[in-house]
Amino acid sequence: MAGAAGGDGLGAGAASTPIRPLAALPRPIGIVCGLAAERDALAPLSEAGDIVIAVSGADPDRATRAAHRLLEAGCKSLMSCGYAGGLDPGMAPGDLFTAESVVRADGERIALQALPGLPVATLFGSDTLITSPDHKAMLHCASSAQAVDMETHRVAAEGRAAGVPVAALRAICDGAGRAMPAFLDGVVRADGRPRIGAVLYGLLANPGQIGALMAVARDERTARQRLASFANDASATRP
């Protein structure tokens, strides 16, 4: 893993936001996020009008459709941006990285365009939410990927079919050892915001999971702040 050889992880302070990190991507750039919170954190990137951000609602099929719509709207490159789950035990919440490839469940590896000046990792693309440390460890061992998300493999496939460059920018939310409440799977609406009623129902049915939910909320806040910092810095140094 470039920038973190030997499994030392991708520390949030290991690299400051590079100068013009998105300059190599043709404009307009279409960004696909899974969650509304991710879109809101990255909002400064879209202020100039040549970057468009779409939300898939943490649904891989909707991520495919969102990427397709961005290409139909005239985007010349694509990005998958947002949170990732850590597979490498050395990665911690808030660690920011770009990816040089994404590995699909069938083992296929799709090349990505790494952004300059950031630590580089390999992503695993999952169509389901990965909630358990054991599952994360298995994926890390099987794929050698350092992190997992639910959008990059879908966006990459659309970009490859259209012949446009695809990049990924991710901040670790839940680390490799973090267990997420299983009831969080499927609680995101199509607009990327949580179904509060479903979360409350999950807590009522699993009251022992409140501590795990609070820990995930803290991790999410750390990852969101890191994305927002990147977006503010990158927009300030844009061409």
VOGU-3710 file (C-alpha; in Angstrom, 3 decimals, decimal comma):
1> magaaggdgl> 0,000/0,000/0,000  1,637/3,187/-1,176  2,059/5,728/1,564  1,492/3,147/4,292  3,886/0,329/3,624  4,158/-2,537/6,041  0,580/-2,217/7,299  1,243/0,956/9,269  -2,140/2,353/8,272  -3,235/5,641/6,757
11> gagaastpir> -3,032/8,171/9,563  -5,222/11,233/9,218  -2,185/13,410/9,764  0,084/11,487/7,425  -0,590/13,765/4,472  -2,110/17,225/4,265  -4,572/17,985/1,493  -2,499/18,234/-1,690  -2,480/21,264/-3,973  -5,204/20,913/-6,608
21> plaalprpig> -5,928/17,242/-5,878  -8,668/17,022/-8,504  -6,839/18,908/-11,259  -6,027/15,763/-13,246  -9,699/14,804/-13,649  -11,534/16,177/-16,699  -14,390/18,543/-15,908  -17,238/18,335/-15,258  -16,709/15,713/-12,563  -19,611/13,591/-11,387
31> ivcglaaerd> -19,406/12,428/-7,763  -21,479/9,592/-6,318  -21,964/9,447/-2,535  -23,973/6,927/-0,592  -25,230/9,256/2,146  -26,606/12,773/2,356  -24,122/13,499/5,166  -21,253/12,699/2,796  -22,710/14,989/0,128  -23,107/17,786/2,641
41> alaplseagd> -19,492/17,414/3,789  -18,267/17,596/0,192  -20,582/20,459/-0,819  -17,769/23,076/-1,161  -16,429/21,100/-4,131  -19,599/21,793/-6,127  -19,728/25,539/-5,588  -17,994/26,405/-8,884  -20,550/24,433/-10,885  -18,183/22,014/-12,645
51> iviavsgadp> -18,573/19,254/-10,038  -21,955/17,580/-9,580  -22,735/15,404/-6,549  -25,357/12,647/-6,596  -26,564/10,507/-3,676  -27,360/6,808/-4,033  -28,911/6,159/-0,624  -26,359/3,446/0,236  -27,830/1,220/-2,473  -25,369/-0,233/-5,018
61> dratraahrl> -27,992/-0,447/-7,781  -28,855/3,209/-7,265  -25,122/3,996/-7,347  -24,955/2,420/-10,796  -27,927/4,466/-11,979  -26,545/7,660/-10,443  -23,215/7,216/-12,220  -25,026/6,526/-15,494  -27,136/9,675/-15,130  -24,061/11,788/-14,415
71> leagckslms> -22,434/10,508/-17,595  -25,603/11,184/-19,587  -25,587/14,724/-18,178  -22,135/15,270/-19,706  -19,674/14,489/-16,906  -16,219/13,676/-18,289  -14,964/11,837/-15,198  -16,458/10,150/-12,152  -15,591/9,927/-8,480  -16,821/7,727/-5,662
81> cgyaggldpg> -16,586/9,681/-2,422  -17,570/9,210/1,185  -16,988/6,845/4,077  -15,360/3,423/4,036  -15,147/0,595/6,493  -11,655/-0,380/7,534  -10,398/-3,858/6,651  -6,755/-3,223/7,515  -6,415/-3,120/11,337  -3,944/-0,260/10,972
91> mapgdlftae> -6,578/2,117/9,623  -8,497/4,364/11,999  -11,596/6,593/11,780  -10,798/9,777/9,891  -7,959/8,285/7,820  -8,318/9,793/4,341  -7,114/8,024/1,213  -7,503/7,590/-2,504  -7,636/4,212/-4,243  -5,659/2,717/-7,108
101> svvradgeri> -8,151/-0,112/-7,678  -11,333/-1,699/-6,402  -11,821/-5,465/-6,048  -15,251/-6,886/-6,769  -16,812/-9,891/-5,039  -15,985/-12,084/-8,045  -12,305/-11,180/-7,676  -12,166/-8,814/-10,640  -9,987/-5,769/-10,032  -10,929/-2,470/-11,695
111> alqalpglpv> -8,203/0,149/-11,970  -8,876/3,646/-10,643  -7,100/6,966/-11,068  -5,365/7,758/-7,775  -5,509/11,379/-6,663  -2,104/13,030/-6,172  -0,659/13,637/-2,725  -2,868/11,256/-0,756  -2,158/7,807/0,727  -3,159/5,105/-1,746
121> atlfgsdtli> -5,074/1,937/-0,884  -7,119/-0,816/-2,498  -10,878/-0,906/-1,945  -13,211/-3,869/-1,801  -16,625/-3,278/-3,357  -19,523/-4,861/-1,478  -23,213/-4,932/-2,341  -24,078/-5,372/1,349  -23,157/-3,558/4,537  -20,206/-5,248/6,267
131> tspdhkamlh> -20,896/-5,053/9,994  -18,762/-7,631/11,814  -15,006/-7,615/12,532  -14,817/-11,282/11,501  -16,301/-10,513/8,098  -13,917/-7,576/7,665  -10,943/-9,783/8,551  -12,059/-12,398/6,036  -12,378/-9,823/3,256  -8,971/-8,338/4,094
141> cassaqavdm> -7,355/-11,772/3,939  -9,137/-12,832/0,750  -8,724/-9,609/-1,260  -5,760/-7,778/0,336  -7,967/-4,670/0,239  -7,538/-2,150/3,036  -11,090/-0,773/3,099  -14,609/-1,496/1,865  -17,486/0,572/0,511  -20,732/0,018/-1,404
151> ethrvaaegr> -20,384/2,466/-4,298  -16,904/2,460/-5,821  -17,158/-0,862/-7,685  -20,439/0,217/-9,275  -19,178/3,664/-10,242  -15,946/2,177/-11,592  -17,840/-0,261/-13,795  -19,926/2,549/-15,293  -16,859/4,694/-15,886  -14,981/1,837/-17,524
161> aagvpvaalr> -17,895/1,116/-19,871  -18,012/4,790/-20,862  -14,236/5,117/-21,199  -13,895/7,929/-18,653  -11,479/8,131/-15,700  -12,776/7,153/-12,275  -11,260/8,135/-8,923  -12,164/7,348/-5,330  -11,777/9,452/-2,192  -12,687/7,836/1,103
171> aicdgagram> -12,433/8,485/4,829  -12,475/5,559/7,231  -15,604/5,490/9,391  -15,733/2,162/11,227  -12,353/0,538/11,785  -11,582/-3,129/11,205  -12,303/-3,998/14,835  -15,544/-2,020/15,073  -18,746/-4,064/15,194  -21,700/-2,203/13,716
181> pafldgvvra> -25,266/-3,005/14,769  -26,697/-5,315/12,095  -29,997/-3,407/12,113  -28,237/-0,484/10,389  -28,370/-2,425/7,139  -31,218/-0,983/5,101  -32,021/2,043/7,294  -30,974/4,626/4,656  -33,643/6,254/2,504  -33,215/6,862/-1,223
191> dgrprigavl> -32,275/10,480/-0,468  -29,354/9,298/1,674  -30,856/10,202/5,034  -31,547/7,670/7,810  -34,941/6,207/8,531  -35,103/7,345/12,146  -38,041/5,081/12,916  -36,122/2,036/11,684  -33,118/2,964/13,830  -35,318/3,403/16,925
201> ygllanpgqi> -37,062/0,108/16,237  -33,686/-1,581/15,917  -32,627/-0,174/19,277  -35,858/-1,251/20,946  -35,366/-4,756/19,626  -31,649/-4,753/20,491  -31,165/-2,467/23,531  -27,730/-3,913/24,165  -26,536/-2,326/20,902  -26,864/1,289/22,060
211> galmavarde> -23,176/1,471/22,975  -22,155/0,132/19,571  -24,455/2,628/17,854  -22,975/5,535/19,820  -19,456/4,389/18,897  -20,388/4,267/15,207  -21,887/7,761/15,507  -18,591/9,058/16,909  -16,675/7,372/14,105  -19,047/8,859/11,517
221> rtarqrlasf> -18,562/12,357/12,912  -14,777/11,969/12,675  -14,977/10,748/9,070  -17,405/13,510/8,098  -15,164/16,199/9,551  -12,196/14,811/7,620  -14,122/14,856/4,344  -15,316/18,393/5,019  -11,761/19,543/5,748  -10,568/18,019/2,476
231> andasatrp> -13,396/19,648/0,523  -12,748/23,066/2,032  -9,009/22,855/1,335  -9,458/21,464/-2,184  -12,012/24,109/-3,149  -9,684/26,839/-1,874  -6,839/25,573/-4,093  -8,889/24,736/-7,186  -7,603/25,921/-10,581
//
